[in-house]
Amino acid sequence: QVQLAESGGGLVQSGGSLRLSCAASGLTLGRNAMGWFRQAPGKEREFVAAIRWSGGSTYYADSVEGRFTISRDNAKNTVYLQMTSLKPEDTAVYYCASGGLLTTTSRRYDYWGQGTQVTVSS
C-alpha cells in the first residue's frame, strides 16, 4: 500500500522560507515521478513542481520558477520542496503525489498525501 506523508507547513511572513517534506512508502516499479501541487480556497488544484526519481529531472510552474526548488533523496524515499521569497498568493494546502511519469497534470498522478497547510502573511 502506497502512503505519502507531507510535513513542514506552517505560518510564515512574506519573504520568508519554508521547506516541505514528503515521505513515501510502498512505492513500486513504475512510480517514476513525484509532484507537488497546491490548492487554495475556491480554486482548482494547481501544479507546482515535479521531479523524476531517476536522474532528478525537474519541472516548475511559472509562478514559482526561481523561488521554489524541488529535490529528492532516493535513499530516504523523500521529496522536498524548498520555498523561498514566499508571497501571500502562495498560501494553500500543499500536496505531494506519485505518478508514472513527469507531468504537470494532476489526473496523471496515482497517489496523494494528506496535504500540509502553508500560510504566508503580509
C-alpha positions as a Python dict, from the first residue, in 0.01 Angstrom:
ca = {
    (1, 'Q'): (0, 0, 0),
    (2, 'V'): (138, 339, -104),
    (3, 'Q'): (146, 610, 158),
    (4, 'L'): (267, 967, 124),
    (5, 'A'): (309, 1198, 422),
    (6, 'E'): (375, 1570, 387),
    (7, 'S'): (523, 1782, 663),
    (8, 'G'): (683, 2121, 715),
    (9, 'G'): (393, 2353, 654),
    (10, 'G'): (311, 2646, 877),
    (11, 'L'): (271, 3019, 906),
    (12, 'V'): (546, 3236, 763),
    (13, 'Q'): (592, 3605, 692),
    (14, 'S'): (600, 3733, 336),
    (15, 'G'): (953, 3698, 201),
    (16, 'G'): (1031, 3409, 430),
    (17, 'S'): (1113, 3046, 360),
    (18, 'L'): (975, 2701, 432),
    (19, 'R'): (1090, 2351, 346),
    (20, 'L'): (826, 2088, 285),
    (21, 'S'): (898, 1716, 302),
    (22, 'C'): (712, 1419, 156),
    (23, 'A'): (799, 1077, 293),
    (24, 'A'): (692, 793, 65),
    (25, 'S'): (643, 426, 145),
    (26, 'G'): (519, 128, -51),
    (27, 'L'): (623, 261, -392),
    (28, 'T'): (679, 2, -664),
    (29, 'L'): (835, -5, -1008),
    (30, 'G'): (660, 230, -1246),
    (31, 'R'): (617, 513, -996),
    (32, 'N'): (884, 720, -1166),
    (33, 'A'): (798, 1074, -1064),
    (34, 'M'): (684, 1285, -774),
    (35, 'G'): (495, 1611, -794),
    (36, 'W'): (394, 1896, -568),
    (37, 'F'): (54, 2056, -611),
    (38, 'R'): (-133, 2320, -415),
    (39, 'Q'): (-493, 2421, -370),
    (40, 'A'): (-621, 2749, -232),
    (41, 'P'): (-981, 2802, -117),
    (42, 'G'): (-1217, 2836, -411),
    (43, 'K'): (-952, 2745, -665),
    (44, 'E'): (-861, 2434, -859),
    (45, 'R'): (-561, 2225, -772),
    (46, 'E'): (-250, 2383, -923),
    (47, 'F'): (75, 2225, -1037),
    (48, 'V'): (384, 2349, -855),
    (49, 'A'): (683, 2128, -935),
    (50, 'A'): (776, 1772, -1029),
    (51, 'I'): (1085, 1554, -1025),
    (52, 'R'): (1196, 1214, -1153),
    (53, 'W'): (1339, 966, -903),
    (54, 'S'): (1595, 852, -1158),
    (55, 'G'): (1818, 1132, -1280),
    (56, 'G'): (1634, 1406, -1094),
    (57, 'S'): (1492, 1594, -1393),
    (58, 'T'): (1266, 1875, -1273),
    (59, 'Y'): (987, 2096, -1398),
    (60, 'Y'): (835, 2407, -1240),
    (61, 'A'): (524, 2616, -1275),
    (62, 'D'): (595, 2968, -1399),
    (63, 'S'): (450, 3111, -1079),
    (64, 'V'): (721, 2953, -864),
    (65, 'E'): (1016, 2937, -1104),
    (66, 'G'): (1323, 3085, -940),
    (67, 'R'): (1170, 3080, -593),
    (68, 'F'): (1096, 2712, -525),
    (69, 'T'): (1330, 2415, -558),
    (70, 'I'): (1222, 2052, -569),
    (71, 'S'): (1469, 1780, -475),
    (72, 'R'): (1472, 1417, -369),
    (73, 'D'): (1669, 1178, -152),
    (74, 'N'): (1631, 834, -307),
    (75, 'A'): (1785, 658, -7),
    (76, 'K'): (1521, 809, 221),
    (77, 'N'): (1233, 788, -28),
    (78, 'T'): (1170, 1153, 45),
    (79, 'V'): (1095, 1452, -177),
    (80, 'Y'): (1144, 1811, -67),
    (81, 'L'): (1012, 2147, -172),
    (82, 'Q'): (1230, 2438, -64),
    (83, 'M'): (1024, 2755, -84),
    (84, 'T'): (1185, 3099, -65),
    (85, 'S'): (1065, 3455, -120),
    (86, 'L'): (719, 3344, -21),
    (87, 'K'): (423, 3560, -113),
    (88, 'P'): (68, 3572, 25),
    (89, 'E'): (-55, 3420, -301),
    (90, 'D'): (146, 3108, -218),
    (91, 'T'): (-98, 3037, 65),
    (92, 'A'): (-259, 2698, 3),
    (93, 'V'): (-270, 2337, 108),
    (94, 'Y'): (31, 2167, -49),
    (95, 'Y'): (9, 1805, -161),
    (96, 'C'): (270, 1563, -284),
    (97, 'A'): (181, 1294, -534),
    (98, 'S'): (329, 988, -704),
    (99, 'G'): (296, 921, -1075),
    (100, 'G'): (427, 706, -1356),
    (101, 'L'): (591, 990, -1545),
    (102, 'L'): (690, 1354, -1516),
    (103, 'T'): (375, 1550, -1585),
    (104, 'T'): (201, 1869, -1476),
    (105, 'T'): (-146, 1714, -1491),
    (106, 'S'): (-288, 1620, -1153),
    (107, 'R'): (-510, 1347, -1301),
    (108, 'R'): (-200, 1160, -1412),
    (109, 'Y'): (-78, 1107, -1054),
    (110, 'D'): (-190, 789, -881),
    (111, 'Y'): (-132, 850, -511),
    (112, 'W'): (-161, 1157, -292),
    (113, 'G'): (-61, 1268, 54),
    (114, 'Q'): (-291, 1428, 307),
    (115, 'G'): (-161, 1779, 246),
    (116, 'T'): (9, 2038, 462),
    (117, 'Q'): (-108, 2395, 511),
    (118, 'V'): (118, 2683, 411),
    (119, 'T'): (5, 3031, 512),
    (120, 'V'): (201, 3341, 413),
    (121, 'S'): (115, 3664, 590),
    (122, 'S'): (184, 4013, 461),
}
